[in-house]
Structure formats: structure tokens, C-alpha cells
Amino acid sequence: MVSKQAAEQSGIDVFAPDDRLAPGEETQLKLVVTNDGTEPVNAATVEVGDQNAPVRVLTNRAPVGTVPPGAQRPVSVRIRVGEQATPGEYTLPVRVSYDAASGGETVVRYVTVRVERRPRFRVVNTTVNASAGGTGTLSLAVRNAGTVGAFDSSVVVNSTDSGIRFGNNATTAQTSVGEWLRGDTKYVEFPLQVGPDTARNVTAQVRVAYESRTGQRRVSDPLFIGIRPEGKPSFALRNVTSTVRVGDTGAVTGRVVNTGARTVEDATLVFQPSNGTALRPEETRFPLGTLRNNSSRRFRFEVDATNATNPGPRDFTARVTYRDGSGERRVSDPISMPVRVEQRREPFVVTATDANFTVDSSGTLRVRVRNNAGERLSNVTAKLLVSDPLSSDDSESYIGVLGPNNSMSASFQLTVSGDAIPDRHPVAVVLTYETPNGDRREAGPYAVPVTIRRQSGVGSSVLSVAAAVVVLLLGVAWWLWRR
């Protein structure tokens, strides 16, 4: 213990600027060590006893440091008040140890604390619905764990981290909850803005401002919460396949995978062909709907490759648009979409099955049309194109539906003029058809050779006619002789 002379020289005293405590509360009891003596004290520490009081001191020894003459030094010790503590005043002994000019000294001082019936608040749940670089909400569940209710209450949240803002870029937000009975839990929500690089835990402070039963306006001790925004949503494309060919319409299909940590709402995959490309997607947006993390959705884009398209691999860009926690539409980082364009393939193969004619004759030209497109084609119609010395009075033939690799015959009326030169003469067949997505298209012209020959058996025909004439003349002579 300190001598009387040393105690007078040091003048050490201790008091509690806020001596109010509540049953069940765990808090920092703030003390102030003063030096009213004539000599400084060094390496000071305090120890608070909890005998004969309904509190438990959780801090064994708290450092104070040097206290010059006439100075004050704050120090805090953590204490827990019993849940069933009886309201009233309690005296706690405070042992102050320090180094003085005469050596190590220890004095005991006493502080009075008051346990009173009052509200006490606790954050029991924190939910963050926002990701880095976006907006969303911070939801809190706060319980009045005190012994009495509160009136005209408001929950106030504050952040000093530049990566977390509330509402319109504010550091503080407040919401009113009115009367707050003991044991009740209030659920409050604050609009949240998260910086683009804030994918980490951020500490924020929550306080409750309220009016006591006696009409005094009070503010609770700070409650600290952790705000950990989710990482920015990310996506990937899997199993991308292409049936696109030069001069035809094909499909680009695959799956969109949500590789991020959160569910996104109202998602849409946006196909972004590069400028100047000869590929023309019929639609550039494919709706995905709700996409949970680690889940996927199929997508399909119909793409037309004009005749100017070069075959080979392409690497296009896609993005996913979605709504964040506050309903605002956001856009993902670009995603690679590999697309391969195959060589041109004629949709039909046309071959002649009956194409032999003679000079100065008419007949039926028959060709076989085979579906080479690899997909079902409908409303297939064949049209014959001819020129002198060939002509046609019936140049169209309706085929109808052709399945993949199926074939059907088409017939046309064909006339060969009398001055035609025996040889092979080309005709052309043009086909119109509908693709599975309803596009009306034209293919061809497909060249079909027609063989024209001289009329066979001309000499024998003349002899037959001459013989008939002779027979006729003999018959006439015989009739005249009989007369």
C-alpha cells in the first residue's frame, strides 16, 4: 500500500463519468484516473474488483500509462451485469498501481455504479443483399434485451469505410421503429451502396436512439456489426456448339452458368457480334430468368451467315444483364463465346432421272430432289428454267415436305423444237422452301443436262408410206377392172 505522504504527493483518484448499467448488459465501464498531486505517476494500471456487486469484471488489469500532475487519463474495463441484477447502487473497488519517485505504489479508490431498469439492445441477425460495385440492402434484426421498453425509438447505422454507403452516398442512415417493448425484435432495412473493390468484411456501428419512461432522450451504447458484401456476380458459358454454315441459318447453343456466390434475378444473356461481321443473329437477347449460384440455363441464338461470311472459328462476346438487390439493372463482365462457321453446303442435290428427248417432240422431264440441309424443309417447290430450243408449258412442281436426306421426284412438261440440234442441252432447276424457323428461302439454280437425239427410224417410215400408196393404187385398179 502507499504511504500517506506518497498518496498526498501523487493525488491519484478514480471516477466513472457514466455510471449507469443495465441487467444482462456486457459493456465497457469507462473510468477516468486523475492526478491531483505534485509528481507524475508512471506505468499506471487499474484493477477493478467485483465483490458484493451483481457484476463480473472481465478485464483483469487495464494499462493507464503516465499521468502527469493535474492530468486525467481514461481507461476502460469490460464488465458483465447479471441478468437478474437488482436495480440499485453498488460500490466497486479500484486498485491503481504505478511507479512514483519513491518506487512502486498502489492505492485503492472506489467508484459507484448504478444498475437501473432500462432498455438494452442487441443485433441478433445481419443480412447483406448487395455485391461489390452494386446497390442493395442491409437488413438487421435488433432485439430489446433490457428490462423495460423504449419509446419513440430509431435505429441508426453508421459506416466510416468509404466502400460502404447508405442511401444517397451517406455515411449514416436512420429508420424509426416507434415504441419498443422489452423482448421485442425489430426488423429494419437500409439501402446499401457498395464500392467496386469492397468484397471484404467492413465494420459498421449501430445505435438505438430512444426516449426513456421518464421522458429523457437517450442513445444506446454502440453495437458493432460486420458487413460483408458478396463478390460481383460472375458467369461462364459451357458446352457452346454451333450449326452455323456459310449461306445458311444455324443455331448457337450452350449453357450459362452462374459461377458467383449469389442468386441473380431477371437475368438475360446478350449476344454481342463484333462490328463488321457477316453473321446476323436473329435475336441478340435470350431471357434466363432467376439464376441461382452454381446453377445453369440453356440458351439458343439463331444466326444467319451470309454468303460473304468466311468459314472458320470466331470468338464473340456475351454479357449477362441482371437486377441487383435494389432492383437496378447491372451488366456482367464480358464472357467469351466461341462460334465455328462451317463451309457452305447446298441444301439440295438435284439429279435427272428421265431426261432423254428427240428433236421436235414433247414429253415429261423428271428429276430427283434430295434434302441435303440436315434439317426438315417444308413447302418445297421446284421451278424449271429453260431457253431455246427448249420450252415448257408446265414449269413448276410442288414437292412439299422433305426430311433430312429424304428425296422426292419432280416432273415438268418439256418441248423440244424442230430445229434443235441433237446434243446435250442444260436446263436449270430453282427450289424455294421454308426453314424450320419459318424463313422462306431460294436455292439454286441447279444444272440438269437434257439429251436431245435425232428422230429414230426415218427410212423405214418412208417405205411403209410408199407401200401403203402402192396397195391403195392396186386396190383402185382392181375395182375399175371389175366394173
C-alpha positions as CSV (number, residue, x, y, z in Angstrom):
1,M,0.0,0.0,0.0
2,V,1.1,3.6,-0.5
3,S,2.3,5.7,2.4
4,K,0.3,8.7,3.4
5,Q,3.0,11.1,2.2
6,A,3.2,9.4,-1.2
7,A,-0.6,9.4,-1.6
8,E,-0.7,13.1,-0.9
9,Q,2.1,13.7,-3.4
10,S,0.5,11.6,-6.1
11,G,-3.1,12.7,-5.6
12,I,-4.5,9.7,-7.5
13,D,-8.2,9.4,-7.8
14,V,-10.7,7.5,-10.0
15,F,-14.3,8.2,-11.1
16,A,-16.8,6.8,-13.6
17,P,-18.3,9.5,-15.9
18,D,-21.2,7.3,-16.9
19,D,-22.1,5.0,-14.0
20,R,-25.4,3.6,-15.4
21,L,-25.6,-0.2,-16.0
22,A,-28.5,-2.5,-17.0
23,P,-29.2,-6.1,-16.0
24,G,-27.8,-8.6,-18.5
25,E,-25.6,-6.0,-20.1
26,E,-22.0,-6.6,-21.2
27,T,-20.2,-3.3,-21.8
28,Q,-17.1,-1.2,-21.3
29,L,-17.1,0.6,-17.9
30,K,-15.3,3.8,-18.6
31,L,-13.1,5.1,-15.8
32,V,-11.0,8.3,-15.5
33,V,-7.8,8.3,-13.5
34,T,-6.8,11.8,-12.2
35,N,-3.6,13.0,-10.7
36,D,-4.1,16.0,-8.4
37,G,-0.7,15.6,-6.8
38,T,2.6,17.3,-7.5
39,E,4.5,14.4,-9.0
40,P,3.9,12.4,-12.2
41,V,2.9,8.7,-11.9
42,N,4.3,6.3,-14.5
43,A,3.3,2.8,-15.8
44,A,-0.1,3.1,-14.0
45,T,-2.6,0.2,-14.2
46,V,-6.0,-0.3,-12.7
47,E,-7.7,-3.5,-11.4
48,V,-11.5,-3.4,-10.6
49,G,-13.0,-5.7,-8.0
50,D,-16.5,-7.1,-8.3
51,Q,-17.1,-8.3,-4.7
52,N,-20.5,-7.7,-3.3
53,A,-21.9,-6.4,-6.6
54,P,-24.0,-8.2,-9.3
55,V,-21.3,-7.6,-11.9
56,R,-18.4,-9.6,-13.2
57,V,-15.2,-7.8,-14.3
58,L,-13.9,-9.4,-17.5
59,T,-10.7,-7.3,-17.7
60,N,-8.0,-8.4,-15.3
61,R,-5.8,-5.4,-15.5
62,A,-6.0,-2.3,-17.7
63,P,-3.0,-0.1,-18.5
64,V,-3.2,3.6,-17.9
65,G,0.3,4.8,-18.6
66,T,1.8,8.0,-17.4
67,V,-0.4,10.6,-15.6
68,P,1.3,14.0,-15.2
69,P,0.3,16.3,-12.3
70,G,-3.1,17.9,-13.0
71,A,-3.9,15.5,-15.8
72,Q,-6.5,12.8,-16.4
73,R,-6.3,9.6,-18.3
74,P,-9.3,7.5,-19.5
75,V,-9.3,3.7,-19.2
76,S,-12.0,1.1,-19.8
77,V,-12.6,-2.3,-18.3
78,R,-15.1,-4.8,-19.7
79,I,-17.8,-6.0,-17.3
80,R,-20.9,-8.1,-17.4
81,V,-24.0,-7.4,-15.3
82,G,-26.1,-10.3,-14.1
83,E,-29.4,-10.9,-15.9
84,Q,-31.2,-10.9,-12.5
85,A,-29.3,-8.0,-11.0
86,T,-31.4,-5.9,-8.6
87,P,-31.5,-2.3,-9.5
88,G,-29.6,0.0,-7.1
89,E,-26.2,1.5,-6.4
90,Y,-23.1,-0.7,-5.9
91,T,-19.5,0.2,-4.9
92,L,-16.6,-1.3,-6.8
93,P,-13.0,-1.1,-5.5
94,V,-10.4,0.1,-8.0
95,R,-6.8,-0.7,-7.3
96,V,-4.4,1.7,-9.0
97,S,-0.7,0.6,-9.3
98,Y,2.0,2.9,-10.6
99,D,5.6,3.9,-10.3
100,A,6.5,7.1,-8.4
101,A,9.7,8.8,-7.5
102,S,9.8,6.8,-4.3
103,G,9.2,3.5,-6.1
104,G,6.2,1.3,-6.9
105,E,3.0,2.3,-5.2
106,T,-0.6,1.0,-5.0
107,V,-3.7,2.9,-3.9
108,V,-7.3,1.7,-3.7
109,R,-10.2,4.0,-4.7
110,Y,-13.9,3.3,-5.0
111,V,-16.4,4.1,-7.8
112,T,-20.2,3.8,-7.5
113,V,-22.2,2.3,-10.3
114,R,-26.0,2.2,-10.7
115,V,-27.9,-0.8,-12.0
116,E,-31.1,0.5,-13.4
117,R,-34.0,-0.8,-15.3
118,R,-33.7,0.4,-18.9
119,P,-33.7,-0.9,-22.5
120,R,-30.7,-2.8,-23.7
121,F,-30.3,-3.7,-27.4
122,R,-28.7,-6.5,-29.3
123,V,-28.2,-7.2,-33.0
124,V,-29.3,-10.8,-33.5
125,N,-29.1,-11.0,-37.3
126,T,-27.4,-9.2,-40.1
127,T,-28.2,-9.8,-43.8
128,V,-26.4,-8.2,-46.7
129,N,-28.1,-8.3,-50.1
130,A,-25.6,-6.5,-52.2
131,S,-22.4,-7.2,-54.1
132,A,-19.3,-5.3,-54.9
133,G,-19.9,-2.4,-57.2
134,G,-23.7,-2.6,-56.8
135,T,-26.5,-1.5,-54.6
136,G,-28.8,-3.5,-52.4
137,T,-30.0,-3.6,-48.8
138,L,-28.7,-4.1,-45.3
139,S,-31.3,-5.9,-43.1
140,L,-30.9,-6.0,-39.3
141,A,-32.9,-7.8,-36.6
142,V,-32.4,-5.9,-33.3
143,R,-33.8,-7.1,-30.0
144,N,-34.6,-5.2,-26.9
145,A,-33.0,-7.4,-24.3
146,G,-33.4,-4.9,-21.5
147,T,-35.8,-4.9,-18.6
148,V,-38.1,-2.1,-19.8
149,G,-39.4,-0.8,-23.1
150,A,-38.4,2.3,-25.1
151,F,-40.4,5.0,-26.8
152,D,-40.1,7.0,-30.0
153,S,-37.2,4.7,-31.0
154,S,-34.9,4.9,-34.0
155,V,-32.2,2.6,-35.3
156,V,-29.1,4.4,-36.6
157,V,-26.4,2.8,-38.6
158,N,-23.0,4.4,-39.4
159,S,-20.1,3.4,-41.5
160,T,-16.7,5.2,-41.7
161,D,-15.5,2.9,-44.5
162,S,-15.5,4.5,-47.9
163,G,-16.6,1.2,-49.5
164,I,-19.9,1.2,-47.7
165,R,-22.5,4.0,-48.0
166,F,-26.2,4.2,-47.3
167,G,-29.0,5.7,-49.4
168,N,-27.7,8.6,-51.5
169,N,-24.0,8.1,-50.7
170,A,-24.5,8.9,-47.0
171,T,-22.3,7.6,-44.1
172,T,-25.3,7.4,-41.7
173,A,-28.8,6.1,-42.1
174,Q,-31.7,6.1,-39.7
175,T,-35.1,4.5,-39.5
176,S,-37.9,5.0,-37.0
177,V,-39.4,2.0,-35.2
178,G,-41.6,3.7,-32.6
179,E,-42.4,2.0,-29.3
180,W,-40.2,-0.9,-28.5
181,L,-41.4,-3.3,-25.8
182,R,-38.9,-5.4,-23.8
183,G,-38.2,-8.7,-25.5
184,D,-39.4,-7.5,-28.9
185,T,-37.3,-7.8,-32.1
186,K,-37.5,-5.0,-34.7
187,Y,-36.6,-5.7,-38.3
188,V,-35.1,-2.8,-40.2
189,E,-33.7,-2.3,-43.7
190,F,-31.3,0.3,-45.1
191,P,-30.4,1.0,-48.7
192,L,-26.8,0.0,-49.3
193,Q,-24.2,1.1,-51.8
194,V,-21.0,-1.0,-52.1
195,G,-17.8,0.2,-53.7
196,P,-16.4,-1.8,-56.7
197,D,-13.5,-3.2,-54.7
198,T,-15.4,-3.9,-51.4
199,A,-15.6,-7.6,-51.4
200,R,-14.4,-7.8,-47.7
201,N,-15.8,-7.6,-44.2
202,V,-16.5,-4.0,-43.1
203,T,-17.4,-3.0,-39.6
204,A,-20.3,-0.6,-39.0
205,Q,-21.8,0.8,-35.9
206,V,-25.4,0.5,-34.8
207,R,-27.1,2.7,-32.1
208,V,-30.6,3.0,-30.9
209,A,-31.9,6.4,-30.0
210,Y,-35.0,6.4,-27.8
211,E,-37.0,8.1,-25.1
212,S,-37.0,6.6,-21.6
213,R,-40.0,6.2,-19.3
214,T,-39.2,9.4,-17.6
215,G,-39.1,11.3,-21.0
216,Q,-35.3,11.6,-21.2
217,R,-33.8,11.3,-24.7
218,R,-31.0,8.7,-24.7
219,V,-28.8,6.8,-27.1
220,S,-27.6,3.2,-26.5
221,D,-24.0,2.1,-26.4
222,P,-22.7,1.3,-29.9
223,L,-23.4,-2.2,-31.3
224,F,-20.8,-3.3,-33.9
225,I,-21.8,-5.4,-36.9
226,G,-19.9,-6.9,-39.8
227,I,-21.0,-6.0,-43.4
228,R,-19.5,-8.4,-45.9
229,P,-20.7,-7.7,-49.4
230,E,-20.8,-10.6,-51.8
231,G,-18.4,-10.7,-54.7
232,K,-19.6,-9.3,-58.0
233,P,-21.7,-11.9,-59.9
234,S,-19.8,-13.8,-62.4
235,F,-20.9,-16.1,-65.2
236,A,-19.4,-18.6,-67.7
237,L,-20.6,-20.3,-70.9
238,R,-20.4,-24.1,-71.1
239,N,-20.9,-26.6,-74.0
240,V,-21.2,-24.0,-76.7
241,T,-22.0,-25.6,-80.0
242,S,-22.7,-24.2,-83.5
243,T,-24.5,-25.4,-86.6
244,V,-23.9,-22.1,-88.5
245,R,-22.9,-22.5,-92.1
246,V,-21.9,-20.0,-94.8
247,G,-25.1,-19.0,-96.7
248,D,-27.4,-20.6,-94.2
249,T,-29.0,-20.0,-90.8
250,G,-27.8,-22.1,-87.9
251,A,-28.0,-22.2,-84.1
252,V,-25.5,-21.3,-81.4
253,T,-26.5,-23.2,-78.2
254,G,-25.0,-23.8,-74.8
255,R,-25.5,-23.2,-71.1
256,V,-25.0,-20.1,-69.0
257,V,-23.5,-20.9,-65.5
258,N,-23.8,-18.6,-62.5
259,T,-20.3,-19.0,-61.0
260,G,-20.8,-16.3,-58.4
261,A,-21.9,-16.5,-54.8
262,R,-25.4,-15.1,-55.1
263,T,-28.7,-15.6,-57.0
264,V,-29.5,-13.1,-59.7
265,E,-33.0,-12.1,-60.8
266,D,-34.3,-11.3,-64.3
267,A,-31.1,-12.4,-66.0
268,T,-30.7,-12.1,-69.7
269,L,-27.8,-13.3,-71.9
270,V,-26.8,-10.7,-74.5
271,F,-25.0,-11.8,-77.7
272,Q,-22.7,-9.1,-79.0
273,P,-21.3,-9.8,-82.5
274,S,-18.3,-7.7,-83.5
275,N,-18.8,-4.8,-85.8
276,G,-18.4,-5.6,-89.5
277,T,-19.1,-9.3,-89.1
278,A,-21.2,-11.1,-91.8
279,L,-23.0,-13.1,-89.1
280,R,-26.5,-11.8,-88.3
281,P,-28.2,-13.1,-85.1
282,E,-32.0,-13.0,-85.4
283,E,-32.2,-12.0,-81.8
284,T,-29.4,-10.8,-79.5
285,R,-31.1,-11.3,-76.1
286,F,-32.1,-14.6,-74.6
287,P,-34.0,-14.4,-71.3
288,L,-32.7,-16.6,-68.4
289,G,-34.9,-15.6,-65.5
290,T,-33.8,-16.4,-62.0
291,L,-30.3,-17.9,-61.9
292,R,-29.1,-19.3,-58.6
293,N,-25.5,-19.6,-57.8
294,N,-23.8,-22.7,-59.3
295,S,-26.9,-23.3,-61.5
296,S,-27.2,-23.0,-65.3
297,R,-29.7,-22.3,-68.0
298,R,-29.8,-23.3,-71.7
299,F,-29.6,-20.7,-74.4
300,R,-30.1,-20.6,-78.1
301,F,-29.4,-18.0,-80.8
302,E,-30.4,-18.4,-84.4
303,V,-27.6,-16.9,-86.5
304,D,-27.7,-16.2,-90.3
305,A,-24.3,-16.5,-92.0
306,T,-24.4,-14.5,-95.3
307,N,-22.6,-15.7,-98.4
308,A,-19.9,-13.1,-97.6
309,T,-19.0,-15.0,-94.4
310,N,-15.7,-16.7,-94.2
311,P,-15.7,-20.2,-92.7
312,G,-13.7,-20.9,-89.6
313,P,-13.7,-20.2,-85.8
314,R,-14.9,-16.9,-84.3
315,D,-14.7,-15.6,-80.7
316,F,-17.6,-13.4,-79.9
317,T,-18.5,-11.6,-76.7
318,A,-21.6,-12.1,-74.5
319,R,-22.7,-10.4,-71.3
320,V,-25.4,-11.2,-68.7
321,T,-27.7,-8.4,-67.5
322,Y,-29.5,-8.9,-64.2
323,R,-31.2,-7.0,-61.4
324,D,-29.3,-6.4,-58.2
325,G,-30.6,-6.4,-54.6
326,S,-32.2,-3.0,-55.0
327,G,-33.8,-3.8,-58.4
328,E,-31.4,-1.9,-60.5
329,R,-30.2,-3.5,-63.8
330,R,-26.5,-4.4,-63.8
331,V,-24.2,-5.8,-66.5
332,S,-21.6,-8.5,-66.0
333,D,-18.1,-8.6,-67.3
334,P,-17.7,-9.8,-70.9
335,I,-17.8,-13.6,-71.5
336,S,-16.1,-15.3,-74.4
337,M,-18.5,-17.1,-76.8
338,P,-16.6,-19.3,-79.3
339,V,-18.6,-19.9,-82.6
340,R,-17.4,-22.0,-85.5
341,V,-18.8,-21.3,-89.0
342,E,-18.8,-24.3,-91.3
343,Q,-18.2,-24.4,-95.1
344,R,-21.2,-23.7,-97.3
345,R,-23.4,-26.7,-98.0
346,E,-26.0,-26.7,-100.7
347,P,-29.4,-27.5,-99.2
348,F,-30.4,-29.8,-102.2
349,V,-28.9,-32.3,-104.6
350,V,-30.8,-32.4,-107.9
351,T,-30.2,-35.3,-110.4
352,A,-32.0,-36.2,-113.7
353,T,-34.0,-39.4,-113.8
354,D,-35.7,-39.1,-117.1
355,A,-34.1,-36.5,-119.4
356,N,-33.9,-38.0,-122.9
357,F,-35.8,-36.3,-125.8
358,T,-35.9,-36.2,-129.6
359,V,-35.9,-33.3,-131.9
360,D,-39.4,-31.8,-132.5
361,S,-41.0,-33.7,-129.5
362,S,-42.7,-33.1,-126.2
363,G,-42.6,-35.1,-123.0
364,T,-42.0,-35.2,-119.3
365,L,-38.7,-34.2,-117.7
366,R,-38.2,-35.9,-114.3
367,V,-35.6,-35.1,-111.7
368,R,-35.0,-36.3,-108.2
369,V,-34.6,-33.7,-105.4
370,R,-32.7,-34.7,-102.2
371,N,-32.7,-32.7,-98.9
372,N,-29.0,-32.1,-98.1
373,A,-29.6,-29.4,-95.5
374,G,-29.6,-31.7,-92.5
375,E,-33.0,-30.4,-91.2
376,R,-36.6,-30.7,-92.1
377,L,-37.6,-28.4,-95.0
378,S,-41.2,-27.6,-95.9
379,N,-43.2,-26.1,-98.8
380,V,-40.5,-27.2,-101.2
381,T,-41.3,-26.1,-104.8
382,A,-39.2,-26.7,-107.9
383,K,-39.2,-24.4,-110.9
384,L,-37.7,-25.3,-114.3
385,L,-35.8,-22.6,-116.2
386,V,-35.3,-23.3,-120.0
387,S,-34.2,-21.5,-123.1
388,D,-34.4,-22.1,-126.9
389,P,-34.6,-24.7,-128.3
390,L,-36.4,-25.9,-125.2
391,S,-39.7,-24.6,-123.8
392,S,-42.2,-25.6,-121.1
393,D,-45.9,-25.1,-120.6
394,D,-45.8,-26.5,-117.0
395,S,-42.5,-25.4,-115.4
396,E,-43.4,-25.8,-111.7
397,S,-43.6,-28.9,-109.5
398,Y,-44.7,-28.9,-105.8
399,I,-42.7,-31.3,-103.6
400,G,-43.9,-30.4,-100.1
401,V,-42.0,-31.6,-97.1
402,L,-38.6,-33.2,-97.2
403,G,-37.0,-34.6,-94.1
404,P,-33.2,-34.7,-93.8
405,N,-31.6,-36.8,-96.5
406,N,-35.0,-37.7,-98.0
407,S,-35.7,-37.3,-101.7
408,M,-38.7,-36.9,-104.0
409,S,-39.3,-36.7,-107.7
410,A,-40.3,-33.5,-109.5
411,S,-41.9,-33.5,-113.1
412,F,-42.0,-30.8,-115.7
413,Q,-43.5,-30.6,-119.2
414,L,-40.7,-30.1,-121.8
415,T,-41.0,-29.4,-125.6
416,V,-38.1,-29.6,-128.0
417,S,-38.3,-27.5,-131.1
418,G,-37.9,-29.0,-134.6
419,D,-34.7,-27.0,-135.3
420,A,-33.0,-28.3,-132.2
421,I,-29.5,-29.6,-132.7
422,P,-29.1,-33.1,-131.2
423,D,-26.8,-32.7,-128.3
424,R,-26.8,-32.2,-124.5
425,H,-28.7,-29.1,-123.6
426,P,-28.7,-27.7,-120.0
427,V,-31.8,-26.7,-118.1
428,A,-31.8,-25.3,-114.5
429,V,-34.0,-26.1,-111.5
430,V,-34.5,-23.5,-108.8
431,L,-36.0,-24.6,-105.5
432,T,-37.9,-22.4,-102.9
433,Y,-38.5,-23.7,-99.4
434,E,-39.2,-22.9,-95.8
435,T,-36.7,-23.5,-92.9
436,P,-37.9,-24.8,-89.5
437,N,-38.0,-21.3,-88.2
438,G,-40.3,-20.1,-91.0
439,D,-37.9,-18.3,-93.2
440,R,-38.7,-18.5,-96.9
441,R,-35.6,-19.2,-99.0
442,E,-34.4,-20.0,-102.5
443,A,-31.7,-22.4,-103.6
444,G,-30.1,-23.0,-106.9
445,P,-30.1,-22.8,-109.8
446,Y,-29.1,-26.5,-110.2
447,A,-28.0,-27.5,-113.7
448,V,-29.6,-30.6,-115.2
449,P,-28.5,-32.0,-118.6
450,V,-31.1,-32.9,-121.1
451,T,-30.1,-35.2,-124.0
452,I,-31.7,-34.5,-127.4
453,R,-31.4,-37.1,-130.2
454,R,-32.4,-37.3,-133.8
455,Q,-35.7,-39.0,-134.6
456,S,-35.0,-42.7,-135.0
457,G,-36.4,-44.9,-138.0
458,V,-37.0,-42.2,-140.7
459,G,-36.2,-44.5,-143.8
460,S,-38.5,-47.4,-142.8
461,S,-41.3,-44.9,-142.2
462,V,-41.0,-43.7,-145.8
463,L,-41.0,-47.2,-147.2
464,S,-44.1,-48.0,-145.1
465,V,-45.9,-45.0,-146.6
466,A,-44.9,-45.9,-150.1
467,A,-46.1,-49.5,-149.7
468,A,-49.4,-48.2,-148.5
469,V,-49.7,-46.0,-151.5
470,V,-49.0,-48.9,-153.9
471,V,-51.5,-51.1,-152.1
472,L,-54.1,-48.3,-152.4
473,L,-53.4,-47.9,-156.2
474,L,-53.7,-51.6,-156.8
475,G,-56.9,-51.7,-155.0
476,V,-58.3,-48.9,-157.1
477,A,-57.2,-50.6,-160.3
478,W,-58.8,-53.9,-159.3
479,W,-62.1,-52.1,-158.6
480,L,-62.1,-50.4,-162.0
481,W,-61.3,-53.8,-163.8
482,R,-64.3,-55.4,-162.1
483,R,-66.6,-52.8,-163.5
